[in-house]
């Protein structure tokens, strides 16, 4: 069922709708900032500080702390998406793009914050020898892919609302 933009705007009051869209944008900005600027800077700290200052394991500990802090925002955003998009779904304001992108955003966001991050923290508690562990490497790669999926799905969700507002 295709829904007009005016019916979506009327479905949720502006005092909820505007902060919701802002939260999506803020979370997207934080996520992109971490992936594009923070992680490459931290994992190439030797280019800035010289070699031998931080080990790869120590860089990983710093990155993990950043993710732990940002996971709070991701979790709040996932809850907000579930509430708003669930409301839309129950009120028959259904759009396939927003529905599926919301589902993937929630799924990948919570998978990252509630599974991958704690798993990596657990691995890191074993010390720097964990970097050679194949299970750790695979978990880390999977978490990177999951975070990328989260960013793409969140971009599609926010972009869909912007597109529907403009067009």
PyMOL commands that set and color helices and strands:
alter all, ss='L'
color gray80, all
select helices_A, chain A and resi 5-11+14-42+45-49+56-90+96-124+128-132+134-166
alter helices_A, ss='H'
color red, helices_A
deselect
rebuild
show_as cartoon
